Amino acid sequence: MVLTCPHCGANVSDPNSTCPQCGLPVSEAPSPLGDAARGKKSSAYAPLLPVLVGALLIATVVAVVWSIDRHMTKTAANVMVPATRDAQTDEGRFNESMRRATLGNIVLRQAQLYPDSYKLDKATLMEDGAICYLYHVRKESGEMTAETAVLTPQGRVAIGDLLTTQAAWEESCSAQAGTDVTQRIGR
């Protein structure tokens, strides 16, 4: 059995003898061997180990706090975004309806026998998306008459005194509340 001297790290064959290198008794070892006694050098980074562990711990805490903050910010944004999206969607729908109302007014003017005589009295944007028009136009006889037209939410146009126009007017224009958009689309 080979032992190591606890004082200098030399190999000793008899545990009850003295070390051939340092001369101290092998059995009188005060404590287990340290790195220096075993011939190993102490690492130059050993004093930095607590600092590195502390830095790693701080970095972990910062990462956790950042992650929680980011999650909370994203959650708050998700809570608030639907209201913004709804407002943008409502504004987009209104703008699209205004575009349709303007184009419908142009189509009505162009569809008349005397387009220059066309005069828009009222255009109303209805809750269901229909656009109701009241207008005056000159007929072949030369007289000015009041007429109605409906641009349905599906894009169909009902013009004049036809029964289909009257039915569309009753369904979309008479029974609902609407927003007057006459000034916005022109007279």
N, C-alpha and C positions, 0 to 999 in steps of 0.2 A: 504494500500500500504506500502510495506516494502522497505526501502532504505538502502544503505550501506554507512557508514561514509567514506568520502574521505580521512580522515587522518589515521584512524586505521583499517578500514574494518569491524567495528562492525555493527550489524543490528540496524537500527533506524526506528521507526514507523512514526514519524512526521517530514516532511521535514523542518519545521521552528523551530525546537527545537535544543537543543545541544545534543551531543553524550553522552550517559550514561557512556561510557567507558573512553573516553579521555577528555570530557568536552568541546570540541571545537564545534562551531556552524556548523551544517550540511550544511546550505545554503551558507556558505562562502567558499565553496570548490574552490580552485584556478584552478584546472584542473581536467580532468577525472582521474579516479582511475588508478594507476599503479599496477603492480603485487604485489609489497610489501604492498600496501594499502589494497589489496584484500586478503592478507594473503597467497599469493602464493610465493614460493621461486623462485628466478631467477635461470635459468638452468646454470649448470657449463659449459655446452658446447656452450653457447651463444657466447662467444668471439671467438670460433673456427669456427663458421658458415661461416664467410667471407673466412677464410683459406680453408675450405672444398669446398666451391663454386669455389674458385680460382683454387684449385687442380683439381677439376672436369673439369673446363674449359680448363686447360692446357692439361689434359689427352685427352680430346676430340680433341683438336688441333693436338696433337701428333698422335692420331689414324687416323685423316683425312689425315695428311701429309704422314704417313706410307702407308695408303691405296692408295693414289695417286701415290707415288713412286713405290709401288708394281705393280699397274696397268700399269704404264709407262714402268717398267722393263719387264713385261710380254708382253706388246705390242711390245717393241723393240725386244724381243726374238722371237716373232711370225713373225716379219718382216724379221729377219735374219735367222731363222731356215729353211724356205723353200730352201734357197740357199745351206745351209749345207745339208739338206735332198737330194736336187738334186745332189749334189756332191757325197754323200754317195750312192745314187741310181745309178748314173753313174758309180762309182767305183765298186759297186756290180754287175751291168750288165756286165762291162768289165771283172771282175773276173769270172763270170759265163761263159762268152764267152770263156775265156782262158781255163777254165776247159773243156768245150765242145770241143774246138779245140784240146786239149791234148788227150782227150778220142777218138776223131775222128781219130787222128793220130795213136793211138794204134790199133783201129779197122781196119784201112787200112792195117797196117803191118800184123795183124793177118789174114786178109782175103786173103793174097797173097799165091800163090802156094809155093813160096820160101821166107818166111818172112825175112830171114837173108839178102836177096838181096835188100830189100826195102830201098830206100834212098829218104827222103823228100827234094825236091828242094826248095819249097816255100809254105808257108801257109799264107793266107790272110784273115783277119777278115773284112767282108764287112759291109757297113752301115746298111743293112737290117737284120744283124745278121747271115747271111750265112757265112760258112767258106769254102774257096776254096783252094784245095790242088793240087800242081804240084809235081809229084814224078817219080822216075825211079824204075823199078822192072824187074827182070829176068823172062822171059816166059819159057814155056816147051821146046821151041827150044834152049834155052840157051842164046838168045840175050836179051840185056837190052833195054827196051822200055820206052818212056816217056808216062805217063798217067795223067789223071785228075780225080778229085773226088770233089763232093760238099756235104757238110753237110748243109742241108737247115735249116732255122730258126725253122721249125716245127719238126726237128729231123730226117728227112729222109736222107738217104745216097744214093747218085748216084755215082757209081763207074764204071770206064772203058770207053770203046768206044761205049756204047749203045746210041741209039738215045735219050733216056730219060736223060742220063748224059749230052749229048751235049746240050739239051734244057735247062736243069737246069744250066749248065755252062754259056750259053748265057744270061739267065735271071738274074742270081745272080752275076756272076763273070766278065763278059765282059763289062757290061754297068755301073758298079758302081766303085766308088773309095773305097779303103779299107786300112787297116793297116796291114803291114807285121808283122806277129807274129812268123815267122819261128824260130828265135833264142830262143824265150821263151818256145816253146813247144818241142824243140829238133829236131835233124835231124835223 
